[in-house]
Structure formats: structure tokens, C-alpha cells
């Protein structure tokens, strides 16, 4: 999963990565997928929406303004059907 997510930081990777028979392009794959490692820690005191805001703040480049980040979070929430759970605690 680390290799697919583009998060492999050590070791040796050999070969090619295909998804549905097509070569994986990291910039496209990162936009349409999400990966939460088992060791990611989520506070039980924040909502799903707040957790996504925090994650975006840490992972999205600083050049991306806050309105664009919020639009991206809203799109992700819609795509993975999290809107009904938006204010639920993790």
C-alpha cells in the first residue's frame, strides 16, 4: 500500500505499477484516492470534517489558499459520501 500511495521511503522498488491495466500516474492517483495508515492517529474529540481540515493543512502545499483547500475537502466529503457523518466524532 505504501508503494501504491507513493509513500514508500525506504527499501528498493522494482518493476512498474499498473492500475486497471494502465500505468499509474502519481498526480492523478493522489487526487482520486485516499490512504490512511494504521499508525495515523485521529483524535476522538474532533469531527470527521475537522480531521480532514487538519489533514489538508498538513499535506496540501502551502501555496494552496484556504478557500481552495476547503473546496477540495468538500469535494472529497461528497465523493466518499461522508456528508451525513460530517459532524460525527471520529
C-alpha positions as CSV (number, residue, x, y, z in Angstrom):
1,X,0.0,0.0,0.0
2,X,2.9,2.4,0.7
3,X,4.2,1.9,-2.8
4,X,0.8,2.4,-4.4
5,X,0.2,5.5,-2.3
6,X,3.6,6.9,-3.2
7,X,4.7,6.9,0.5
8,X,7.5,4.3,0.3
9,X,10.5,5.9,1.9
10,X,13.0,3.0,2.2
11,X,14.0,-0.2,0.6
12,X,14.0,-1.0,-3.1
13,X,11.1,-0.8,-5.6
14,X,11.5,-2.7,-8.9
15,X,9.1,-3.0,-11.8
16,X,6.1,-1.0,-12.9
17,X,2.8,-0.1,-11.2
18,X,-0.4,-0.5,-13.2
19,X,-3.9,0.2,-12.1
20,X,-6.7,-1.4,-14.2
21,X,-4.0,-2.1,-16.8
22,X,-2.8,1.5,-17.1
23,X,0.5,2.9,-15.8
24,X,0.0,4.7,-12.5
25,X,0.4,8.4,-12.6
26,X,1.0,9.7,-9.0
27,X,-0.5,13.1,-9.6
28,X,-3.8,11.6,-10.8
29,X,-3.8,8.7,-8.4
30,X,-3.3,11.0,-5.4
31,X,-6.3,13.1,-6.5
32,X,-8.7,10.1,-6.7
33,X,-7.6,8.0,-3.8
34,X,-7.1,8.2,-0.1
35,X,-4.8,6.2,2.2
36,X,-4.9,6.3,6.0
37,X,-2.0,4.3,7.6
38,X,-2.8,2.3,10.6
39,X,-0.4,4.4,12.6
40,X,-2.2,7.6,11.7
41,X,-3.6,9.0,15.0
42,X,-7.1,10.5,15.0
43,X,-8.3,12.5,18.0
44,X,-11.7,11.2,19.3
45,X,-12.5,14.8,20.2
46,X,-12.8,16.2,16.6
47,X,-15.3,15.6,13.9
48,X,-14.7,14.0,10.6
49,X,-14.7,17.4,8.8
50,X,-12.3,18.9,11.3
51,X,-10.0,15.9,10.9
52,X,-10.0,16.4,7.1
53,X,-9.2,20.1,7.5
54,X,-6.3,19.3,9.7
55,X,-5.0,16.6,7.3
56,X,-5.3,19.0,4.4
57,X,-3.4,21.7,6.4
58,X,-0.6,19.2,6.9
59,X,-0.5,17.7,3.4
60,X,-1.6,20.2,0.8
61,X,1.2,22.6,-0.4
62,X,1.3,26.0,1.4
63,X,0.8,27.8,-1.9
64,X,-2.8,26.5,-2.0
65,X,-5.1,29.1,-0.4
66,X,-7.6,28.2,2.4
67,X,-10.7,28.6,0.1
68,X,-9.3,26.1,-2.4
69,X,-8.4,23.7,0.4
70,X,-12.0,23.9,1.8
71,X,-13.4,23.3,-1.7
72,X,-11.2,20.3,-2.1
73,X,-12.3,18.9,1.3
74,X,-16.0,19.5,0.4
75,X,-15.4,17.6,-2.9
76,X,-13.7,14.7,-1.0
77,X,-16.6,14.6,1.5
78,X,-19.1,14.4,-1.4
79,X,-17.1,11.7,-3.3
80,X,-16.7,9.4,-0.4
81,X,-20.2,10.1,0.9
82,X,-19.2,11.5,4.2
83,X,-21.5,14.4,4.3
84,X,-24.1,12.7,6.5
85,X,-21.3,12.0,9.0
86,X,-19.7,15.4,8.7
87,X,-20.2,16.4,12.4
88,X,-19.7,12.9,13.8
89,X,-16.8,12.4,16.2
90,X,-14.2,10.1,14.9
